[in-house]
Amino acid sequence: MDSHYISLVSGYSSVVGLWFLLNYKFPSIWKEAEKIDFKKPFLEFIFALLTVLVILLIGQLYIQGLLIKSNGNDFLDALNQFIIFSPVFFLLLIRKQSVKTVWLSKTNIVIHLFLGLLLAFFGILIYWLTRSDSNNFTNIIINIYNYKNISHLVQVFMEDITIALVFVRLSAWIGNKRSIILVSVLFAVSHIPSFIAEGASLMQLSSLFLDTFIGVIVFFALSRSRDILWFFMVHFAMDMTQFYG
């Protein structure tokens, strides 16, 4: 296991632990969280999967250069990312469902984003402290929050909304605990083909257990908060460490 991966796991684990502490000390912050039910959860889950398929198809158009020509413009590329994942909002509109069903808060938005940013800083700090060959902490922060990364920020935000779309509906169908375990295992297993292609050792393959563990604690926290705003800030920051860590 490389140092980046170990530091990434340490960062996510620490952030989730701190989130649970915040939620315990200040339960009113996420007080609006409520269980989401559907009349036909299985049908809504199928609609969610079809939406993901449409997203993948639009993504192929983007790869072929058939969306907006960005010509290196980061803001236009951010718009492309929004377009790719826009079917999520079309589904909500067609099904007449609230944005809460993709874990988007309607209240305390600024607080959730601010706490997410603080948690992201904390995650980066843990990453930096646990990686001996890491860059200067200040430089990491400056590079991650450079306006040139706006496209990646939008991409991560829309990815997390899409994941919430699928998870919320799966949870309504088969239950929260089963969904957490199933999605976490699938997330870990999805890495196997690339691991094999790269000739990963048995020790490296064992990291899949850590992937599953991280998935479980992250989805457990998200299913408690039912809010993606704080987490996407963390997700973005931890993703960017692969470039600037």
N, C-alpha and C positions, 0 to 999 in steps of 0.2 A: 504494500500500500504506500503510495507516494505521500509526501508531506502535505500537498495541497488537499488531498482527500481527507486526511486525518484532521486537518485544521477546519475543513468545511463541516465535517461531522461535529466537531467540538463547538463550532459557531452556532449551528442550528440547534443542537441540544441545549446550549446555554440560553439561547434566545427563547426557546419554547418554555424552558424552566422559569425564566424571568417573566414571561407572559402569564403563566399560571399564578405566580406570586402577585403580579399586578391585579389580576382578576379576583384573587382572593382578598386582597387589601381594599380594592376599589370596585366592588361588584356592580356599581351603578353605571360604570363606563360602557359595559356591554349589556345593559339591562333589557334592551329592546329585543335581544335574541329570543326567538320563539320557534317552536317546532313547526316545520312546514309540511303540510299534508296535501295530497292530490287525490282527486276522486278515483283516478285510474293511474297509479304510479308506474306500472309496467309500461303503459302506453306512453307516458311522458318520458320514460327512460329511452324508449325506442326513438322518440322524436329527438331526444338529445343526441343519440348516437348518429342519427341521420344528419343532424346539424354539424357534428364533427366531421362527417364525410364531406359535406359541402365545403367546410373550412379547408379541408385537405385539398380539395379540387381547386379552390381559389388560390391556395398556396402554390399549386403547380403553375397556375397562370402567372403568379409573381415570379417564380423561378425562371419561367420562359420569357420574362420581361414584357408581359402583356397587360400589366396594370399601369399605374402612373409612372412615367419616366422620371426618376428622381435625379439622375445625373449627379449623384454624390451629395444631393441636398438631404440632410438628415431629417428635416421636418417633413419633407415629401415622403421620405421612406417611412417615417412614423405614421403618416396618413395611410400608406399602403398596408402597414401592419394592422391598423384599425379596420380597413376594408376587408382584409383576410378573415378576421374574426367577427365581423359585423353580423353574420347569420345568427349569432347568439341573441342579439337584440331583436332581430326580425322574428325569431321564434317566440320570444316573450310577448311581442306585439300581437302576433297571430294567435297565440294561446291565451292572450289577455292575462298574463301573469306578472306579478310584481318583480322588481329588480331584487327584492329580498330573496327570491328563489335562486339567485346566483350569488348570494351573500354580499350584496351591495347595501350598505346601511343608508337609511334615509335621515338619520339624526346622528349627532356627535361626529360628523364626517371629519371636521378639522382635527378634533381630538384623536380620532382613530389614526389619521394620517401622521399626526405629530408623534404619537406614541410609536407608530410603526417606524418612523424615522429614527427615533431614539433607540429602539430595539435593533434596527439595522446597524447603527453606529456601534452598539454593544457587540453585535455579531462579528463585525469587522475587527473590533478590538480583540476579541477572543481568537479570531483567525490569526491576527498579527502576532499575538502573544505565544501562540502554539506552533508557529512556523519560524524556525531559526533563520531561514534564508529569505524571509519576507522583505519587501521594500519598506521604506520609511512610512510610518502610519499616516502622517499628514499628506504625503504624496498619494497614498492609496485613496484617501477620502477625496482629495482634489480631482484625481483622475476619474473616479467612479461617478462623481456628480458633475461631470463636464456636460455641457449642453449637447455635445456631439453624440452622447449616448441616449438621446431622447427616443430614438427608434427602438432601442432595446427596452427602454422603460415601458413604452406603450405595448410592445410585444409581450413582456412579462405580465403586465396588467391584464391584457386580453386573454393570455394563456390561463391565468389563474381564474378568471371569470368562467372560461370554458370548462375547466376542471370542476369548478363549483357547480356549473350547470349539470354535468353528468353525475357528480357525487351526490348532490341533493336528491336527485330523482332516484338514483340507485338506493340510497338510504331509505327513502320513503317506501320503496318496494320490498327490500330484503332486511331492513333494519340497519341501524347505525354501526353497531359493533362489527357485523359481518362485512359491511361496506368498507370500513376502515382497514380491516385485515386483507380483504380481497384486493382493493385498490393498491395498498402498500406492497403486497406480494407481486402484483402485475407490474408495478413500477420497477421493482427490483429485477424481475425476470426479463423485462424489456431490454436490460443492459447485456444480457448473456450473448446475443449474436455478435455485438461489437467486441465484447471481451474475447470471444473465441477467435474472431477474425484477427485480433491483435496478438494472439498467442498468449493469453493471460495465464498465469500460474495458478495453482490451487489456492495459494494464499490470497491472490488478487480476487479470485472468485468468491472467497469467503467474505469479501466486502459486501456481497449481496445481502448478507444477514444484517449488516449495518444499514444498508439502504432501506431494508424492510423496517428496521427499528425506527429510523428517522421518519419514514412515511407514516408509521403508526402514531408517533407522538405529534407530528405536524397535523395530521388529519383529526386527531383527537382534540387538539387545541382549536382547530378551525371549526369543528363540529360543535364545540362549546361556545365559541364566540359568534359563529354564523356571520362572520364579517371578513371579507377578503382584503379590506383596505390596509389594515396593519400588516398583514402577511406579505402582500405584494411588495411592500417597501423592503422587507427583509429578503425576500426572494430575489429581487433585483440586485441588491447589494452583494449578496453571497454569490450570485451568478457572475457578477463583474470581477470578483476576485481572481477568476481564472485568467483574466487579462492583465490585471494590475496588482495582484497579490505578490 
